[in-house]
Amino acid sequence: MKNIFFTILSTILLVPIFVSAQAKRPTDNHGLATQTDINTVIRDMINFFLAFLASLAVLMIIVSGIMYITSGGDSTRTETAKKMLTYSIVGLIVALVSYMIVYFISEALGIV
């Protein structure tokens, strides 16, 4: 059962790598980086990290739902799934609120 779970989890985590591997058309700068502003780089890193956290929270919501469905009436597994679901939802809310805070601060400072 654990081998199947880890196979499915690794497949879900690796699929976006293959999807985002599409080549872009070369531009005048021939693929060289053009971002020289440190504010833009920091904002992009924060956005990437927050998107990763939100994706992880959604994945954990799905895993906790599957765990709850397959608990088979076992009270310890049901409680574990409920706690995992609660923490996943809290994590998703924290990621969304932190994204909004970063967005509003960057708008106020004119970094956008």
N, C-alpha and C positions, 0 to 999 in steps of 0.2 A: 504494500500500500504506500509506503514511504517512497519507494522508487518511482511509482507512478506519479505521486504528488510532485516530486522534484523534477521529473521529466516534463510534466505540464508546466510547472513554474518556470523552468529554464527556457522552454519554448516560448512562453508568453513574454519573457524578458528579452529574448534574443530577436524576436520578429521585428520590432521597430528598427533594429540595426540594419536589417536587410532592406526595409522599406525606405529608409532615409539615405540609402546608398546611391540614389539617382544622381547622375552627373549633371552639373549645371553648365550652361553655355559659358564659354570663356568671354570675359569682358576686356575692356581696354587695359586693365591692370594685370591681365594674364593670371588671374587667380591669387594674386598677392593680397595680403591683408591691408585694408585701408583704414581700419579703426585705430586712430591714434589718440582719441580722447579717452582718458582714464575713467571718466564718469560713465561713458557708454559701455565700456568693458565691464565695470563693476555692476551696472544695472542688468546687463545681459547675464552675468554669472548668477546674480540673485534671482532673476526670472527663471533661469534653468534649474536652479536648486529648488525653488518653490514648485515648479512644475513637476520635478521628480518626486518631491514629497507628496504632492496631491495625487500623482499616479500611484505611488506606493500605498497611500491611504485607501484609494478605490480598490486596489488589488487586495488589500487586507479585508475590506468589507466583503468582497466576493468570497475570499477564503473562509471568513468566519460564517458566512451564510451556508457555504457547502458543509462546513464542520457542524453547524447547527442541524442541517437537514440529515446528515449521516450519523448523528449522535445515537439514534436508535432508542431514545428514551433514557439514556444514561445521564444521570443528573450532574455528574462532574464534567462530562464533555459539554453538556448543554450550558452549564454555568461558565465554562471556559469560553465557549463560543459567544455567549452574551457579553462577557467582559471584553473579548477581542473586538466585537462589533462596536461596543461603546467607545473603546479607546480609538478605534479606527475613525469613527465619526468625529470624535473630538480632534483627532489629528487632521482630518480634512478641513474642519472649521478653522483650526489654527493656521493651516496653510493658506486658506482663502483670505482670512483676515490679514495675515502678514503680507500677502500679495497686494491687497487693497492699500495697506499702509505704505508699502514701497511705491506703489503707483501714485498715491496722493502726495507723498513727499517729493518724488521726482517731478511731478507736475508743478508743485509749489516752488521748487528750486529751478525749474526750467531745464531740467536735464533731458527731458523727453526729446 
